[in-house]
Amino acid sequence: MNKENGYTVYLAGELFDLKHLAGNALLSESLSAVSNGRYRPVLPQDIELPSLEPKVIRDMDYAALLGCDAAIFQFDGSDLDSGTVAEFMTAKFADIPSVLLRTDFRRSGDRNSNPWNLMCDSFPRTESVVVDTMVLYSKEMEKEWMLGSEVTKVVAYQVAAQLVEKLDTAIATSAVLNEKKQAETRRLIRRTYDL
């Protein structure tokens, strides 16, 4: 695992409000900093769109995902975001190394060991980071008085450190598809989505 210019990492998650947008940006900056630029996040919210038509947004997001070396899928919320799950499944068909991230302390899902639906579990080249960020936040607040925004940055760095470790593992795991099959599969996905 030694890509000379680093790895692009698609960062999938909700984009519906300021807390999502700000959280995605903070996680992206933290991941880049903790990895010393080895992991370069690609945020769907930062993709320049020619229009805000739903199909254009979808197509641009899938094109960005398929162009990345790896991906992180934020599996937060009482129910997983359907768009994030759709992107995750596409990544798995394309054999993209992935990390599932849950920072939500609420339990969700089925009887499997991870707190999400079992249909999103046990895929090859997929690692998980499940962390209760409320606990991390509380512990940092107890150490010394800081503004909440400073504590949030510390917590984001802690989460990013775990993501770097899991990305390293997912990328180092042998591919399911050989290079030719990966290229064929990505070409088929692009054709299916009319990209």
N, C-alpha and C positions, 0 to 999 in steps of 0.2 A: 504494500500500500504506500505508494510514493508518487503521486501525480505531481509533476514538477511545479505547475502553477496553482496548485490547490484544487479544491473541489467546489463546485457550485451545488448549493443545497436549497431545494424548493421548500419554503416554509408555509405549509398549508394551515389554515384556520379561519375562524369567522372574521368578517370584515365589516360588520354592520353598524358599529358605533365607535365613539372616541376611545373607549377603554380597550376595544379589540385592536384598533389601529395603533394606539400608543403601546399596548402590550406587545404586539407583533414587532414594532420598530425597536423597542427596548430589547426583546429577545434576540432579534437580528444583530443589533450592535454588540450585545454581550457575547453571542456565539462567535462573531468575527474576532472580537478582542481576546477572548479566552483561548481561541485556537491560533492566535497570532496571524490571522488572515488565511490560515490553511483552509478554513471553511468559509465560503463566501455566500451568504444567504441571498436568495432571490425571493422577494416579497411580492405576491400577487397585487397588493395594494399600490406598489410602486411601478407596475407595468403601465407604460403609456398606451392608452387605448384610443383607436381612431374614432370610436363612438361608445356610448353606454348601452347599446342594444344587448340584450341577454346573450344571444348567440356569440356575439363578438367577444364579450367578457369570457364566456366559457371557452371559446376557441383559443384565446390568448393565454388563458391560464393553463390549459392542457398543453399547448405548445411550449410554454415555459417549463412545465413539469417534465415533459419528454426531453427537453434540452439540458436538464440538470443531471449531475452525477449521483445525487442522493436526495432524500427528502425527509422532512420532519412533518408529522401530522399531529395537530393539536386536538386531542380527544377529550376536551373539557365539556362541562355542562351536564345537566341531568339526562339529556338525550344528545347523542353525538350529532354534530352538524352534518346534514346529508351531503352537502357539497364536498366537505372534507373527506367523507367516507368514499364518495364517488372517485375523488382524486386518488385516494389510497388504493382502491381496487385497480385503477388504471396503472398506478405505479407497480403494483404486484404483477399484473399481466406483462408489463414491460421489463420486469426483473430489476427494478431500481432499488438499491439498498435503502432501507427506511428505518425510521425511529418513530414509534408512537409515544406521544407525550401527554401525560395527564397531570395537571397541577391543581386540579379541583379536589377538595377533600371529601366531597360527596361520593358515595359508592353508587354505581350504576351497573346495569348489565345483568349477566346470567351467573351461573354457578362456577364459572372458570376463575382462575387465579387473578386475572386482570379485571379492573372495574369498568368493562365495556362489554358490548354484545359479543358473544362467542363467535359469531360469524366474521369478526374482524381480528381474530386471534390465530396464532400458530402458523403464520406465513413464513416461508424461507426468506433469509436475508433481512429479517425484521427484528429489531430490538425494541425494548420498552423502557421508558423512564416514567415511573409513577412516584410523584413526590407531593407531599402536603405542604404547599407553599404558605398556608396560614401558620403552620407550626414554625417554618423557617422565619417568616416575618416576625412572629411573636418573639422568638429567641433573639433575633437581631435587635428588636426594640428594647429588650431587657438589658442588653450589654451596655449600652450608653444611649444618651438621648440624641436622636438624629431626626431629621425631618422624614416623613413617610416616603417622600420621593427618593431620598438617599438610601433608605432601607430597601426599597423596591429594587434599586440598582444592585445592591449587594445580593439580594435573593436571586435576581435574574442571572448574575454571574455564577451563583452556586448551581442553578439549574443548567446553565450553559456548559459548565464543567462536566456535568453528568451526560449531557447530550454529546459532547465531544468524545467522551469515552465510548458511548454506544454507537456513534457514527463510525468511529474507528473499527469497532467490531463488525458492524454491518457491512462496511466496505471491504474489509479483509475476508469476509465469508465468500467462499467460492460461488460464482454465478451459477444459476440454474440453467440459463441458456448460454450457448456459446455466442461469440460476437456476431456471427452471421445471423443466428436466430434472433438475437436481440434487435439487430437492425431491421430484420424482416417484420418482427412483431411491432416495433415502433412505427414502421412504415404503414402497416395494416391499421394500427390505432389512428394514425394521422388521417388515413383515408376514410376510416369509419366516422371520425369526427369532422371530416371535410376540412382538414387543416392545411 
